Amino acid sequence: MQIVAERALTSRSTLQRVESGDHGVSIGIYAAVLHTLGLLDGLRNTAHISNDEVGQALAAAALPKRARSSRRDRH
């Protein structure tokens, strides 16, 4: 545990908070620990837009219903 904390440039107590899922720990610390453990790709895959159905639905809802071209674009 001490070695992982040192390689992640954090303290052992912060690493314990990460292990317990403390939401008060910054995402940067989580990323550093995941990187140290060779698991950072898992975070990348979790945060990928293709895995975010709610985000995709919100983005689609924000698109305009119709697009109009200006008169200049038509000539």
C-alpha positions as CSV (number, residue, x, y, z in Angstrom):
1,M,0.0,0.0,0.0
2,Q,2.8,2.4,0.8
3,I,4.5,1.7,-2.6
4,V,1.3,2.4,-4.5
5,A,0.7,5.6,-2.5
6,E,4.3,6.8,-3.2
7,R,4.1,6.0,-7.0
8,A,0.7,7.8,-7.2
9,L,2.3,10.8,-5.4
10,T,-0.2,10.7,-2.6
11,S,-0.4,9.7,1.0
12,R,-1.3,6.3,2.4
13,S,-4.4,7.8,4.2
14,T,-5.6,9.3,0.9
15,L,-5.1,5.9,-0.8
16,Q,-7.2,4.3,1.9
17,R,-9.9,6.9,1.2
18,V,-9.7,5.9,-2.5
19,E,-10.1,2.3,-1.6
20,S,-13.2,3.1,0.4
21,G,-14.7,5.1,-2.5
22,D,-14.6,8.4,-0.7
23,H,-16.3,10.9,-3.1
24,G,-14.3,13.8,-1.5
25,V,-11.1,12.6,-3.1
26,S,-10.3,14.4,-6.4
27,I,-10.6,12.6,-9.7
28,G,-7.0,13.4,-10.3
29,I,-6.0,11.3,-7.3
30,Y,-8.2,8.4,-8.6
31,A,-6.6,8.7,-12.0
32,A,-3.1,8.7,-10.5
33,V,-3.8,5.6,-8.5
34,L,-5.4,3.9,-11.5
35,H,-2.4,4.8,-13.6
36,T,0.0,3.4,-11.0
37,L,-2.0,0.1,-11.0
38,G,-2.1,0.0,-14.8
39,L,-5.8,0.4,-14.9
40,L,-6.2,3.9,-16.4
41,D,-7.7,2.5,-19.6
42,G,-10.7,1.3,-17.6
43,L,-11.4,4.9,-16.7
44,R,-11.0,6.0,-20.3
45,N,-13.5,3.3,-21.4
46,T,-16.0,4.3,-18.6
47,A,-15.9,7.9,-19.6
48,H,-16.2,7.3,-23.3
49,I,-19.3,9.0,-24.9
50,S,-20.4,5.7,-26.5
51,N,-21.0,4.4,-22.9
52,D,-23.1,7.4,-21.9
53,E,-26.7,6.8,-23.1
54,V,-28.1,9.7,-21.0
55,G,-25.5,12.1,-22.3
56,Q,-26.2,11.1,-25.9
57,A,-29.9,11.5,-25.4
58,L,-29.4,15.0,-23.9
59,A,-27.1,16.0,-26.8
60,A,-29.6,14.7,-29.3
61,A,-32.4,16.7,-27.6
62,A,-30.4,19.9,-27.8
63,L,-30.0,19.6,-31.6
64,P,-32.3,21.9,-33.7
65,K,-35.4,20.2,-35.1
66,R,-34.8,21.8,-38.6
67,A,-31.9,23.5,-40.1
68,R,-32.5,26.4,-42.6
69,S,-29.9,27.7,-45.0
70,S,-29.7,31.4,-45.5
71,R,-30.6,33.0,-48.9
72,R,-26.9,33.5,-49.6
73,D,-26.2,29.7,-49.2
74,R,-28.9,28.9,-51.8
75,H,-27.4,30.9,-54.7
